[in-house]
Amino acid sequence: MKNFSWKKVVPHLIAIGIFLVVALIYCRPALEGKVLQQNDIVHWKGMAQNSFAYKERTGHFPLWNTTLFGGMPAYQIALEGKAIMPNLHSAATLWLPAPAAFFFFACICFYVLTQVLGIQYVIGILASLGFAYASYDPVIIVAGHESKMWAMACMPAVLAGLLLIYNKRYLVGLALTALTATWQIGFNHPQVSYYFFIAAGIITLGFLVQWIRAKEWKHLVVSLSLALFAGFIAFANTSMTLLTTQEYAKYTMRGGKQIDIQGSEIKKVNTKGLDLDYAFSYSIGKDEILTFIAPNVFGGGSSESMGDDQHFIDALVKKDVPEQSAMQLASGLPKYWGGISEGTSGPVYLGGVVVLLALIALVVVKQPLRWYILAAAVFTIFIAWGKYFAGFNTILYNYLPLFNKFRAPSMALIIPQLLFPLLAAMALQEIFFTADGAERLKKSFKPILYVIGGLIALVGILYLFNDFSGGIDDEILKAYGGDGGGGAGRTIVSALQESRKAMFLSGLGRVIFFAALVTGLLFLYIRKAIQPVVAVVIFLLINTIDLLIVDSKYLNSDHFVDKEDYTSSNFTPSAANTAILQDKDPHYRVYNLAPDRFSDAITSYFHRSVGGYHAAKLAIYQDLIAGQLSKSPLNMAVLNMLDTRYFIIPAQQQRPTPMVEKNDGALGAAWFVKGIRSVNGPVEEMKALDKFNPQDTAIVDKSAFGVTDAPVYDSAASISLVKYDNDAIQYNTQSASKQFAVFSEIYYPAGWNAYIDGQKAPYVKANYVLRGMAIPAGKHTIDFRFEPQSFKTGQTLVYVGNILLLLSLALGVFAIWKQNKKEKAI
């Protein structure tokens, strides 16, 4: 210990301390035992309750969930595997409560990146806080997108590991990349991982060109090999999630569809991903990236109303609208007028200081890395534009693997959120902490002014030539009149446009303010009127305070509730739920007729639901929703075959509480049919559901399963449910002749195996979403077991990945020890 240098450690301890203090102050209610009221987490708890209740009974999570959409794999809901690795991630968060843990961990990961690049620690603190507290983070945390936040937080650490490899610190880089990529992928937000690895690939391509030009062939081979090996380690460690997701995705909405349903029209299609329009939903307008530096230039979030916009109210009053009416109207109109027609919870604000310093980096930083970073940032901004940059993105949709599996291209802005603070840190390092930094800044000051002046001019031009129209304007004109140029609708739209013009002008003023601030501090440094550390601290304070002020609009103490209130308000059964729960039969389903029945997981918290909430439903069930379950009046034949025993009728004005209605026509867990109706293709199969008797007839697609032999009707034949477990179902049958059974279980061939008296037997898809099976005469035991090979293979690979990860970490520690020993010897 005599050679231990506190001088090297103290700066990092200060950084960790600052990250901890900022996180705890910002998330103070979490220290008081309060929790966030997060809509998506409430839904997830509804989805996952079945899995957690199962684990409480059996000691392990099931692979199949019975409470969502009649049944679906539980992979994306709650999945647990055996591992030998210790939980290093929890240690890295200091076991802080959420949401403080998110911000703290994001800071730590970014700080690691800055230290890998040799950046002075105060600059590292500034950039780390800039990354962690960019406004998108509190926005998604409040929404409950926790897996997205964790995956985003890991990105800088994975990039740090890759940069270590590319800068010839091979073993340390391998260890860091393998560990953090395992975390990043393991948090199971494929879209975040996808965009990050696109960016990492672009940066890697830049290094590749650099090595080829320098003819560093050995370094090229070693670097790419180690990066790929680290990727394999991460893949192996997360293979249970990846392999099951890959298998499952083929059968979901994201894997494409066979039919397209528009109202009563059904036509055959054969897509391999999401529809183009759906994939490009949540695209941002091209000029909307101005929110990077001016958060309110497009009004903020969709939930923010014009009610507090005095400019809008005054504009209406000037147009002879009574003030009280103007205020009432304003409270019902959204401020947001950007390109995301589906709405947004808030802007992506990166901080005025960070954005301007990132632009300055392009002038003052000499490392080629800046161009690789710029290329990755620009490429992902193009992706975020989605339908507003359709030519570029349609090519990616058609040809870039997996691109058509995701929607919400605006999510790609997580990459500029990562890279802009990095560029800003590189600029500050170059200016303040290199030998000739001051002199080079002096020579570059005029180009810097040109760049910043160009930004101001661009915003000014957009202001001058903008018509300030928003997506809601046409709806207002239709609702209030004014399509022809007059009327109340035109008055409202005109007032909105005046208000938006004021917002934009305020944004321009904000850009000018930060431009003056940044260039002013740099000018003082050139004139030697301020010390480097003082200048960096000023930048740090201004940027952090600025971000926290904006963040507090989207995550503040009002979003926290007591744990008891959280549970009681979300998960206390209603009188209707309590009444249904008195039925202890192991197999029946509940259909909540609330308007949000297919985006509601609370019913699934208590019951096996016909509806539910999940971002990746099975494609056949989505077809059933669109083609049958969304119909009015209800198609009782379809609901009976789904064993819908209870309906929850929503509360109405004359009846303030939901009521229960029992359906005596529900067909139960399984039944024998009298005949089989063969159809040709999924369109005919869906249309056949319009009018049929599921108790007597099974509908089977002969184009997929061939012609199924007709059963011989036996009025004395019986089939009964013996065991109903998530992953294993058993029935007893007895008949004097061959029968055909329909099982009220969702068809999913990737893992569900059928057995007759212990011998594997084939089964088919019946009635579009259910299982059908030919049963021989006599007494038999029928078993369905969920045995996905992807899960078994993943379990084996996880053990391999754990061992490789431990070895890579050991090698990384050894390399650090060896390097320190070498430095001490010198």
ZAMARGU-4260 file (C-alpha; in steps of 0.2 Angstrom, whole numbers, plus 5000, padded with zeros to 4 digits):
<rodrens>
0) 5000/5000/5000 | 5015/5012/5002 | 5015/5015/4983 | 4996/5019/4983 | 4993/5036/4976
5) 4978/5045/4984 | 4981/5059/4971 | 4975/5048/4957 | 4960/5042/4966 | 4953/5058/4975
10) 4947/5066/4959 | 4937/5050/4954 | 4930/5050/4972 | 4925/5068/4970 | 4916/5064/4954
15) 4907/5049/4962 | 4902/5060/4976 | 4895/5074/4965 | 4885/5061/4955 | 4878/5054/4971
20) 4873/5071/4978 | 4865/5077/4963 | 4855/5061/4960 | 4849/5061/4978 | 4844/5079/4979
25) 4835/5078/4962 | 4826/5062/4968 | 4824/5066/4986 | 4807/5059/4988 | 4814/5041/4984
30) 4824/5043/5000 | 4808/5045/5010 | 4801/5029/5003 | 4790/5036/4990 | 4789/5028/4972
35) 4785/5035/4955 | 4768/5033/4948 | 4774/5026/4931 | 4760/5020/4919 | 4771/5008/4909
40) 4777/5000/4926 | 4759/4998/4932 | 4755/4989/4915 | 4771/4978/4917 | 4766/4973/4935
45) 4749/4969/4928 | 4757/4958/4914 | 4770/4950/4926 | 4758/4946/4941 | 4754/4929/4934
50) 4773/4925/4932 | 4777/4931/4950 | 4762/4922/4958 | 4768/4906/4949 | 4786/4909/4955
55) 4780/4911/4973 | 4771/4894/4971 | 4784/4884/4962 | 4801/4893/4965 | 4804/4898/4947
60) 4796/4909/4933 | 4785/4901/4920 | 4789/4902/4902 | 4771/4904/4897 | 4759/4918/4903
65) 4741/4913/4904 | 4733/4931/4908 | 4737/4941/4892 | 4728/4939/4876 | 4722/4921/4880
70) 4740/4916/4883 | 4757/4921/4876 | 4776/4918/4880 | 4782/4926/4896 | 4799/4929/4889
75) 4797/4948/4887 | 4788/4950/4903 | 4797/4940/4917 | 4812/4928/4913 | 4824/4921/4925
80) 4840/4910/4922 | 4853/4903/4932 | 4870/4911/4932 | 4886/4911/4942 | 4891/4929/4939
85) 4889/4940/4954 | 4877/4955/4952 | 4890/4968/4948 | 4877/4980/4941 | 4868/4983/4958
90) 4885/4986/4966 | 4888/4999/4952 | 4872/5008/4957 | 4877/5008/4975 | 4860/4999/4978
95) 4852/5016/4977 | 4833/5017/4975 | 4825/5021/4959 | 4825/5033/4950 | 4841/5040/4958
100) 4850/5024/4953 | 4846/5027/4935 | 4855/5044/4935 | 4869/5039/4946 | 4873/5024/4935
105) 4872/5034/4919 | 4884/5047/4926 | 4896/5033/4931 | 4896/5025/4914 | 4899/5041/4905
110) 4913/5046/4917 | 4922/5029/4913 | 4921/5035/4894 | 4929/5052/4898 | 4943/5044/4908
115) 4947/5031/4894 | 4949/5046/4883 | 4961/5055/4896 | 4949/5069/4899 | 4952/5080/4915
120) 4940/5074/4929 | 4930/5091/4931 | 4926/5090/4912 | 4921/5072/4914 | 4909/5077/4928
125) 4901/5091/4917 | 4899/5079/4902 | 4893/5064/4913 | 4879/5075/4921 | 4875/5082/4903
130) 4872/5064/4897 | 4863/5058/4912 | 4851/5073/4914 | 4847/5076/4896 | 4828/5079/4897
135) 4824/5063/4888 | 4829/5053/4903 | 4817/5060/4916 | 4803/5059/4902 | 4805/5041/4899
140) 4808/5037/4918 | 4791/5045/4922 | 4783/5035/4908 | 4790/5019/4916 | 4802/5015/4902
145) 4815/5008/4914 | 4823/4995/4903 | 4826/5008/4890 | 4834/5019/4903 | 4846/5006/4909
150) 4851/5001/4892 | 4854/5019/4887 | 4864/5021/4903 | 4876/5007/4898 | 4880/5014/4881
155) 4895/5025/4885 | 4903/5011/4895 | 4902/4999/4880 | 4909/5013/4869 | 4923/5016/4882
160) 4928/4997/4881 | 4928/4997/4862 | 4939/5013/4862 | 4951/5004/4874 | 4953/4990/4862
165) 4955/5002/4847 | 4969/5011/4856 | 4978/4995/4860 | 4973/4992/4878 | 4967/4975/4872
170) 4963/4965/4888 | 4956/4980/4898 | 4945/4984/4883 | 4940/4966/4881 | 4934/4965/4899
175) 4925/4982/4899 | 4916/4979/4883 | 4911/4961/4887 | 4904/4966/4904 | 4895/4982/4899
180) 4888/4975/4883 | 4881/4960/4893 | 4872/4973/4904 | 4867/4983/4889 | 4859/4969/4880
185) 4853/4960/4896 | 4842/4975/4900 | 4832/4969/4885 | 4828/4984/4875 | 4832/4978/4858
190) 4829/4995/4849 | 4841/5005/4860 | 4854/4991/4857 | 4851/4992/4839 | 4853/5010/4837
195) 4869/5010/4848 | 4877/4996/4839 | 4874/5005/4822 | 4883/5020/4830 | 4897/5010/4836
200) 4898/5002/4819 | 4900/5019/4811 | 4914/5024/4823 | 4922/5007/4821 | 4922/5009/4802
205) 4931/5026/4804 | 4945/5017/4814 | 4945/5004/4801 | 4949/5016/4787 | 4962/5024/4798
210) 4971/5008/4801 | 4970/5003/4783 | 4978/5020/4778 | 4991/5017/4791 | 4994/4999/4786
215) 4991/4993/4804 | 4985/4976/4798 | 4990/4967/4814 | 4981/4980/4825 | 4966/4979/4814
220) 4964/4960/4815 | 4967/4960/4834 | 4955/4974/4837 | 4941/4967/4827 | 4943/4950/4834
225) 4943/4956/4852 | 4928/4967/4848 | 4919/4952/4841 | 4924/4941/4855 | 4917/4953/4867
230) 4901/4953/4858 | 4900/4934/4858 | 4903/4934/4877 | 4889/4947/4879 | 4878/4937/4867
235) 4881/4921/4877 | 4877/4929/4893 | 4861/4936/4887 | 4857/4921/4875 | 4841/4916/4885
240) 4834/4933/4881 | 4840/4934/4864 | 4836/4917/4857 | 4819/4917/4865 | 4816/4934/4858
245) 4822/4930/4841 | 4811/4914/4840 | 4796/4924/4847 | 4798/4939/4836 | 4794/4928/4820
250) 4776/4925/4827 | 4773/4943/4833 | 4766/4959/4824 | 4785/4964/4822 | 4788/4948/4812
255) 4776/4953/4798 | 4758/4948/4794 | 4748/4937/4783 | 4732/4947/4781 | 4728/4965/4782
260) 4712/4971/4789 | 4704/4987/4786 | 4686/4988/4792 | 4677/4974/4784 | 4690/4972/4770
265) 4702/4958/4773 | 4716/4954/4760 | 4731/4943/4760 | 4748/4950/4762 | 4765/4944/4766
270) 4776/4956/4775 | 4791/4952/4785 | 4791/4967/4797 | 4780/4981/4803 | 4770/4991/4791
275) 4780/5006/4784 | 4767/5019/4791 | 4767/5010/4808 | 4786/5008/4808 | 4788/5027/4804
280) 4776/5033/4818 | 4784/5044/4831 | 4795/5052/4818 | 4802/5070/4822 | 4801/5084/4810
285) 4817/5090/4803 | 4818/5106/4812 | 4813/5098/4828 | 4831/5094/4832 | 4832/5113/4838
290) 4825/5106/4854 | 4843/5100/4857 | 4847/5118/4862 | 4829/5126/4865 | 4818/5114/4873
295) 4801/5124/4872 | 4803/5129/4854 | 4790/5116/4849 | 4780/5118/4864 | 4787/5104/4875
300) 4776/5089/4878 | 4759/5085/4871 | 4752/5084/4889 | 4756/5103/4891 | 4741/5114/4888
305) 4740/5131/4881 | 4731/5135/4898 | 4747/5144/4905 | 4751/5153/4888 | 4746/5171/4891
310) 4751/5175/4874 | 4739/5163/4866 | 4725/5169/4877 | 4729/5188/4874 | 4729/5184/4855
315) 4711/5176/4856 | 4705/5191/4867 | 4712/5203/4853 | 4701/5193/4841 | 4685/5197/4851
320) 4685/5180/4861 | 4679/5183/4879 | 4693/5180/4891 | 4684/5167/4901 | 4681/5157/4885
325) 4699/5160/4879 | 4705/5153/4895 | 4694/5138/4894 | 4698/5134/4876 | 4717/5136/4880
330) 4716/5123/4894 | 4711/5110/4881 | 4723/5113/4867 | 4741/5106/4867 | 4756/5117/4866
335) 4766/5104/4856 | 4766/5107/4838 | 4780/5097/4831 | 4781/5083/4819 | 4776/5068/4831
340) 4758/5067/4826 | 4755/5053/4839 | 4761/5065/4853 | 4776/5066/4864 | 4780/5066/4883
345) 4793/5079/4881 | 4808/5086/4871 | 4825/5080/4869 | 4835/5094/4877 | 4854/5091/4878
350) 4859/5108/4886 | 4864/5124/4877 | 4882/5123/4884 | 4884/5105/4878 | 4877/5108/4860
355) 4888/5124/4857 | 4903/5115/4864 | 4900/5100/4853 | 4900/5111/4838 | 4915/5120/4843
360) 4924/5103/4845 | 4922/5101/4826 | 4934/5116/4824 | 4946/5114/4838 | 4948/5095/4841
365) 4961/5087/4830 | 4958/5069/4833 | 4949/5060/4818 | 4937/5053/4831 | 4927/5069/4830
370) 4922/5065/4812 | 4917/5047/4817 | 4907/5053/4831 | 4899/5067/4819 | 4895/5054/4806
375) 4886/5042/4819 | 4876/5057/4826 | 4871/5063/4809 | 4866/5046/4803 | 4855/5043/4818
380) 4847/5060/4817 | 4842/5055/4799 | 4834/5039/4806 | 4825/5050/4819 | 4817/5060/4805
385) 4808/5044/4799 | 4794/5048/4787 | 4800/5066/4785 | 4816/5059/4777 | 4807/5045/4769
390) 4819/5042/4754 | 4834/5038/4766 | 4823/5028/4779 | 4814/5018/4766 | 4830/5011/4759
395) 4835/5007/4777 | 4817/4999/4780 | 4819/4988/4765 | 4837/4983/4766 | 4845/4986/4783
400) 4843/4970/4793 | 4830/4972/4808 | 4826/4990/4804 | 4808/4986/4800 | 4806/4977/4816
405) 4805/4994/4826 | 4794/5009/4826 | 4797/5026/4834 | 4812/5031/4824 | 4813/5047/4835
410) 4821/5035/4848 | 4837/5036/4838 | 4840/5053/4846 | 4848/5043/4861 | 4864/5043/4850
415) 4866/5062/4849 | 4862/5062/4867 | 4877/5051/4870 | 4889/5059/4857 | 4886/5078/4859
420) 4892/5078/4878 | 4907/5067/4872 | 4911/5080/4859 | 4909/5094/4871 | 4921/5086/4883
425) 4934/5083/4869 | 4932/5102/4865 | 4935/5108/4883 | 4950/5096/4885 | 4958/5102/4869
430) 4955/5120/4874 | 4959/5120/4892 | 4971/5106/4896 | 4983/5104/4881 | 5000/5112/4880
435) 4995/5124/4866 | 4976/5125/4869 | 4975/5143/4872 | 4985/5148/4857 | 4975/5136/4846
440) 4959/5143/4853 | 4965/5160/4849 | 4968/5155/4831 | 4952/5146/4830 | 4941/5159/4838
445) 4935/5167/4821 | 4930/5150/4814 | 4921/5146/4830 | 4912/5163/4829 | 4907/5158/4811
450) 4900/5141/4816 | 4890/5148/4831 | 4885/5163/4820 | 4879/5150/4807 | 4868/5141/4820
455) 4860/5158/4825 | 4857/5162/4807 | 4850/5145/4803 | 4837/5147/4818 | 4834/5165/4812
460) 4830/5159/4794 | 4819/5145/4801 | 4810/5158/4811 | 4807/5170/4796 | 4801/5156/4784
465) 4791/5146/4796 | 4772/5146/4794 | 4770/5139/4812 | 4757/5127/4807 | 4754/5111/4818
470) 4746/5094/4816 | 4731/5099/4826 | 4727/5114/4815 | 4716/5104/4803 | 4707/5096/4817
475) 4702/5113/4824 | 4697/5120/4807 | 4685/5105/4805 | 4678/5105/4823 | 4676/5124/4824
480) 4674/5129/4805 | 4686/5140/4796 | 4692/5129/4781 | 4687/5143/4769 | 4697/5156/4778
485) 4685/5162/4791 | 4675/5156/4807 | 4680/5152/4824 | 4692/5138/4819 | 4703/5151/4809
490) 4703/5162/4824 | 4709/5149/4835 | 4723/5143/4823 | 4728/5160/4820 | 4731/5163/4839
495) 4740/5147/4840 | 4752/5152/4826 | 4755/5168/4835 | 4759/5159/4851 | 4771/5147/4842
500) 4779/5161/4833 | 4783/5168/4851 | 4789/5151/4857 | 4801/5150/4842 | 4807/5168/4845
505) 4810/5164/4863 | 4820/5149/4857 | 4831/5160/4846 | 4834/5171/4860 | 4840/5156/4871
510) 4852/5151/4857 | 4859/5169/4856 | 4861/5169/4875 | 4870/5153/4876 | 4881/5158/4861
515) 4886/5174/4870 | 4889/5165/4886 | 4900/5151/4879 | 4910/5163/4867 | 4912/5176/4881
520) 4920/5163/4893 | 4931/5157/4879 | 4936/5175/4875 | 4940/5178/4894 | 4951/5163/4893
525) 4960/5169/4878 | 4963/5186/4887 | 4970/5176/4902 | 4956/5184/4913 | 4950/5167/4919
530) 4959/5150/4924 | 4955/5134/4915 | 4947/5125/4930 | 4937/5140/4934 | 4930/5141/4916
535) 4926/5123/4916 | 4917/5124/4933 | 4907/5139/4927 | 4902/5128/4912 | 4898/5114/4923
540) 4887/5124/4935 | 4877/5133/4921 | 4874/5117/4911 | 4869/5106/4926 | 4858/5119/4933
545) 4850/5123/4916 | 4847/5104/4913 | 4839/5101/4930 | 4827/5116/4928 | 4821/5109/4912
550) 4821/5091/4919 | 4810/5097/4934 | 4796/5100/4922 | 4795/5082/4918 | 4801/5073/4934
555) 4797/5082/4951 | 4791/5078/4968 | 4773/5078/4961 | 4776/5062/4952 | 4780/5052/4968
560) 4767/5044/4979 | 4768/5034/4995 | 4770/5015/4992 | 4753/5011/5000 | 4744/5024/4989
565) 4753/5017/4974 | 4747/4999/4978 | 4729/5004/4983 | 4726/5015/4968 | 4732/5003/4955
570) 4730/4985/4962 | 4716/4985/4973 | 4702/4973/4966 | 4686/4982/4961 | 4669/4974/4967
575) 4668/4966/4950 | 4685/4959/4951 | 4682/4952/4968 | 4666/4944/4962 | 4674/4935/4948
580) 4688/4929/4959 | 4676/4919/4969 | 4676/4907/4954 | 4690/4895/4958 | 4689/4885/4941
585) 4706/4884/4934 | 4701/4888/4916 | 4690/4903/4911 | 4693/4920/4904 | 4687/4937/4907
590) 4683/4951/4894 | 4684/4969/4901 | 4674/4979/4889 | 4682/4995/4894 | 4687/5006/4879
595) 4706/5002/4882 | 4703/4984/4883 | 4718/4980/4872 | 4730/4992/4880 | 4725/4987/4898
600) 4735/4975/4909 | 4726/4978/4925 | 4713/4965/4921 | 4727/4953/4918 | 4733/4957/4936
605) 4718/4948/4943 | 4712/4936/4929 | 4715/4927/4913 | 4711/4940/4901 | 4705/4940/4883
610) 4713/4958/4882 | 4729/4964/4889 | 4744/4975/4885 | 4760/4971/4876 | 4770/4979/4863
615) 4773/4963/4854 | 4757/4953/4853 | 4756/4937/4843 | 4752/4942/4825 | 4737/4929/4825
620) 4729/4937/4840 | 4732/4955/4833 | 4722/4948/4818 | 4709/4942/4829 | 4707/4958/4838
625) 4706/4968/4822 | 4695/4955/4813 | 4683/4949/4826 | 4686/4956/4844 | 4684/4974/4839
630) 4667/4971/4831 | 4651/4978/4837 | 4640/4969/4841 | 4651/4956/4849 | 4655/4940/4840
635) 4649/4928/4854 | 4655/4913/4844 | 4673/4919/4845 | 4671/4924/4863 | 4664/4907/4868
640) 4678/4898/4860 | 4690/4908/4870 | 4681/4902/4885 | 4675/4920/4890 | 4665/4916/4906
645) 4664/4934/4912 | 4662/4951/4905 | 4666/4967/4915 | 4654/4980/4910 | 4662/4998/4912
650) 4654/5010/4924 | 4642/5022/4916 | 4634/5039/4922 | 4619/5030/4929 | 4630/5016/4937
655) 4646/5022/4944 | 4654/5005/4947 | 4658/4992/4934 | 4647/4976/4934 | 4650/4958/4930
660) 4639/4948/4918 | 4642/4929/4917 | 4642/4921/4900 | 4634/4903/4900 | 4639/4900/4882
665) 4658/4899/4886 | 4664/4882/4879 | 4677/4878/4893 | 4694/4872/4892 | 4692/4859/4877
670) 4678/4850/4868 | 4675/4838/4853 | 4667/4845/4837 | 4656/4836/4825 | 4665/4842/4810
675) 4679/4851/4802 | 4677/4865/4789 | 4693/4866/4778 | 4697/4883/4771 | 4711/4889/4760
680) 4722/4902/4768 | 4721/4914/4782 | 4709/4926/4774 | 4696/4913/4772 | 4700/4907/4789
685) 4696/4924/4797 | 4681/4926/4787 | 4674/4909/4792 | 4674/4916/4810 | 4661/4928/4806
690) 4647/4915/4806 | 4650/4898/4813 | 4646/4887/4828 | 4662/4883/4837 | 4654/4870/4848
695) 4651/4859/4832 | 4663/4865/4820 | 4682/4868/4819 | 4690/4879/4805 | 4706/4873/4799
700) 4717/4880/4785 | 4721/4866/4773 | 4734/4876/4764 | 4745/4876/4780 | 4740/4859/4788
705) 4732/4849/4774 | 4715/4841/4775 | 4711/4834/4792 | 4701/4818/4793 | 4683/4821/4799
710) 4678/4814/4816 | 4665/4801/4819 | 4652/4809/4830 | 4650/4801/4847 | 4638/4809/4859
715) 4645/4800/4874 | 4663/4805/4870 | 4671/4816/4884 | 4686/4827/4886 | 4690/4834/4903
720) 4704/4846/4910 | 4715/4837/4923 | 4729/4849/4926 | 4731/4867/4921 | 4749/4874/4924
725) 4757/4888/4914 | 4769/4877/4905 | 4760/4860/4906 | 4742/4856/4903 | 4734/4838/4904
730) 4717/4832/4898 | 4708/4815/4899 | 4698/4809/4884 | 4686/4794/4881 | 4677/4790/4865
735) 4671/4775/4855 | 4677/4783/4839 | 4690/4795/4832 | 4687/4813/4837 | 4694/4830/4834
740) 4697/4841/4849 | 4698/4860/4850 | 4708/4866/4865 | 4704/4884/4871 | 4723/4888/4871
745) 4732/4900/4860 | 4742/4891/4845 | 4761/4894/4847 | 4771/4880/4838 | 4788/4886/4844
750) 4789/4876/4860 | 4771/4869/4864 | 4772/4850/4861 | 4758/4838/4861 | 4758/4821/4868
755) 4745/4806/4868 | 4749/4794/4881 | 4767/4800/4882 | 4770/4799/4864 | 4773/4815/4854
760) 4758/4819/4842 | 4754/4832/4829 | 4742/4846/4832 | 4735/4860/4821 | 4729/4878/4822
765) 4710/4879/4823 | 4698/4893/4823 | 4713/4905/4818 | 4721/4906/4835 | 4717/4890/4845
770) 4724/4872/4845 | 4716/4857/4837 | 4720/4839/4837 | 4714/4822/4831 | 4711/4810/4845
775) 4710/4791/4842 | 4696/4781/4850 | 4698/4774/4867 | 4704/4782/4884 | 4719/4793/4882
780) 4729/4806/4892 | 4733/4821/4882 | 4747/4832/4887 | 4753/4849/4881 | 4770/4854/4887
785) 4779/4871/4884 | 4797/4865/4880 | 4805/4879/4869 | 4822/4873/4863 | 4828/4892/4862
790) 4826/4893/4881 | 4836/4877/4884 | 4850/4882/4872 | 4851/4899/4880 | 4853/4891/4898
795) 4868/4882/4892 | 4876/4897/4883 | 4873/4907/4899 | 4885/4896/4909 | 4898/4897/4895
800) 4896/4916/4894 | 4898/4918/4913 | 4914/4908/4913 | 4921/4918/4898 | 4916/4934/4906
805) 4924/4930/4922 | 4940/4925/4913 | 4940/4941/4903 | 4938/4952/4919 | 4952/4942/4927
810) 4963/4946/4912 | 4958/4964/4912 | 4962/4966/4931 | 4979/4957/4927 | 4983/4970/4913
815) 4979/4984/4925 | 4990/4977/4938 | 5004/4974/4926 | 5003/4992/4919 | 5003/4999/4936
820) 5018/4989/4941 | 5027/4995/4925 | 5023/5013/4929 | 5030/5011/4946 | 5046/5003/4940
825) 5049/5018/4929
</rodrens>
